[in-house]
Amino acid sequence: MNTLNDLVKYQDASIVSHSILKNKAGNVTLFAFAKNEGLSEHTAPFEALIQVVDGMADITISGKMHRIRNGEFIILPANLPHSVHAPENFKMVLTMIKS
């Protein structure tokens, strides 16, 4: 049996993703961010849940930065600008609910 950490490996200067589940109701995707990688500010039309499964990340929502660590989670509200930065290697599960 695999763990979430086993499904994606870190790659230097990259963000690696692995789709776990995808259907009309939403999707679940596992990401591995190399140190200093990130996603620039953007919005999404649906709520999402980020769960950190390794390391830590800085998640900024509407200009407010939140540092979340292994085992913690944060909700991204729909239509609010957010970004992700990896001050160190980290892995997260992103669950987006569309309905």
N, C-alpha and C positions, 0 to 999 in steps of 0.2 A: 504494500500500500504506500502511495506517495503522500508527502505532506505538501502544503502550498509552497514552502521554500524549495522543494525539489522540482517544481514544475517550470521555473524559469531560472536562468543563471545570469549573473552579472556579466556585462561586457563593457570594456573600457570606453569611456566617452559616449555611452549609448543608453537608450531606454528600450528595454525589451518587454514585449507584452505577449500574453497567452490567454486566449479566449476560453473561459471555462463553460459559460452558458450564454446563449443568445437566442431570444425569441421576441415575439411582438410585445410582450409585457415588459421587457427590459433585458439587461445583460450583466454578466459578471466577468470581469477581466482582471487578471493578475499582471502587475507591472514590476519590473526590476529597474531601478534608476541607479546609474553609476554616480559616484560622488560628483557634485557640482552640476549635474544635469537637472532639467526641470521642464515644466510646461508653462509657457507664457500666459499672461492673463487672458481669460476667455470666459464666455458664458455658455450655459447649456439650458435647454428648455425644460429639463426634468430634474427633480431632486436626485442626489447621489449620496452614497455612503462610502467613505474611505476608511479602510481598516489597515493599520500598519502591521505587517507580519515579520518584518526584520528591519532593524535600524531605526532611523527617525527622519522626519521631514518637516519642512516649514510650509504650511498651507496658509495662503493669504486669501481672505474672503472680504470683499468690499473694503480693501485697504487695511484690514486688521490681520496681523500675523498670528498664527497658532502653531506652536511646536508640538507635534504628536510623535509618540514613541511606540516601539514594539508593544502590541497588545491593546493600544488605544485606537479610538475611531473619532471621526468628525463627519457631520452632515453638511453637504454643500446644497444650499437652497437653490431652487430653480431661478434662472434669470439673473442671478447676482454674479458679478465678476469674481473670478478666483484664479489662483495660480499655485503651482507646486514647485518647490525647490528642494534639492537633496544636498544638505551640507555634508553628508556621508552616504555611502551605499545604503539604499533602503528598498524594501519591497512592500507593495500595497495591493489590496484587493479593492477594486472599484465596482460597486453595485449601483447600477442606474435603473430606476423604476420608471417606466413610461406610461403606466396606467394605474 
